[in-house]
Amino acid sequence: MNNSKKILFIDEDNFQTEMRAQLLGAAHDVDVVNSYEEVVELYEKEKYHVVIIDFSRDFGLQALKHIDSIYPMQNMITISLNEEYSEQQGCDYCIAHHKRRRLIPPFPFPELVRLVDNFDLTICPVKHKFD
């Protein structure tokens, strides 16, 4: 695992999350958490190259705010529907103040892999859809 990245995957404990985490785990070190308490515990102990988070889930927004309070420039891939933004101020604010990329479900799994593997070389794929 030469280019292995440390990933924190924050989502509900379901089949889709487990499958994505297992597939990402073939090339990366993935921690899957499904509670706010786990997010707090792991994020304060570990450094992550990328955090993947569905902030629309029960504890997702609370976890996102916790991470932002510690390190607002954390590389983060957010998963959300069209009308859901991680920042109320919209895409331009998010680009100026955070290092986030956004995916709108359903999305092909290779798109998630591409964002993880090339995070620093990508721009948010959703921004262009709303320009």
C-alpha positions in Angstrom: 0.0 0.0 0.0 2.5 2.5 -1.2 0.0 5.4 -1.8 -2.3 4.3 1.0 -4.2 7.1 2.7 -5.8 7.2 6.1 -9.6 7.7 5.6 -12.4 8.3 8.1 -15.7 7.2 6.7 -18.7 8.7 8.6 -22.0 7.2 7.6 -24.8 5.0 8.8 -24.0 1.4 9.4 -25.6 -0.2 6.3 -24.7 -2.5 3.5 -23.8 0.4 1.1 -21.4 2.0 3.5 -19.8 -1.4 4.3 -19.3 -2.2 0.7 -17.8 1.2 -0.1 -15.5 1.0 2.9 -14.3 -2.5 2.0 -13.6 -1.6 -1.6 -11.7 1.5 -0.5 -9.9 -0.6 2.1 -8.3 -2.6 -0.6 -5.9 0.3 -1.2 -6.3 2.5 1.9 -6.6 2.4 5.6 -10.3 3.0 6.3 -11.9 3.7 9.7 -15.7 3.4 9.5 -17.7 5.2 12.2 -21.5 5.3 12.7 -21.9 7.4 15.8 -20.9 10.9 16.9 -19.0 9.5 19.9 -16.8 7.4 17.6 -16.1 10.4 15.4 -14.9 12.5 18.4 -12.8 9.6 19.8 -11.1 8.7 16.5 -10.7 12.2 15.1 -8.9 13.4 18.2 -6.5 10.4 18.1 -5.8 10.1 14.4 -4.8 12.3 11.4 -6.8 11.6 8.3 -5.9 12.4 4.7 -9.6 12.4 3.8 -12.9 12.3 5.7 -15.9 11.0 3.8 -19.2 12.1 5.4 -22.9 12.0 4.7 -23.8 15.0 6.8 -27.5 14.5 6.2 -27.5 11.3 8.4 -28.5 11.4 12.1 -25.1 12.5 13.6 -23.5 13.6 10.3 -24.0 17.3 10.6 -22.9 17.2 14.2 -19.7 15.3 13.2 -19.0 17.8 10.4 -19.3 20.7 12.8 -17.0 19.0 15.3 -14.3 18.4 12.6 -14.7 22.0 11.4 -14.1 23.3 14.9 -10.8 21.4 15.1 -9.5 21.7 11.5 -11.8 23.6 9.0 -9.3 22.8 6.1 -9.6 19.0 6.5 -9.8 17.2 3.2 -13.4 16.2 3.1 -15.8 14.5 0.7 -19.4 15.3 1.5 -22.3 13.2 0.3 -25.6 15.0 0.0 -28.7 15.6 -2.0 -29.1 18.5 -4.5 -30.7 20.8 -1.9 -28.3 20.0 0.9 -25.2 22.1 1.4 -22.6 21.7 4.1 -22.4 25.5 4.2 -25.5 27.6 4.1 -23.6 30.3 2.2 -23.2 27.9 -0.7 -20.4 26.6 -3.0 -18.3 29.8 -3.2 -18.0 30.1 0.6 -17.2 26.5 0.9 -14.4 26.7 -1.7 -12.9 29.8 0.0 -13.0 28.4 3.5 -12.8 24.6 3.3 -11.2 21.8 1.3 -14.3 19.9 0.4 -15.5 17.9 -2.6 -19.2 17.0 -2.9 -20.9 14.0 -4.4 -24.7 13.8 -5.0 -26.1 10.3 -4.8 -26.4 8.1 -6.6 -22.9 8.4 -7.9 -20.6 5.7 -9.4 -18.2 4.2 -7.0 -15.2 5.0 -9.2 -16.0 8.7 -8.7 -15.5 8.4 -5.0 -12.2 6.5 -5.5 -11.0 9.2 -7.9 -11.7 11.9 -5.4 -9.9 10.0 -2.6 -6.9 9.1 -4.8 -6.5 12.5 -6.3 -8.1 14.8 -3.8 -5.5 17.6 -4.0 -5.7 17.6 -7.8 -9.5 17.8 -8.1 -12.1 20.5 -7.8 -15.5 20.0 -6.4 -17.5 18.2 -9.2 -20.8 19.7 -8.0 -19.8 23.4 -8.2 -19.9 23.2 -12.0 -23.4 21.8 -12.0 -24.7 25.0 -10.3 -22.6 27.6 -12.2 
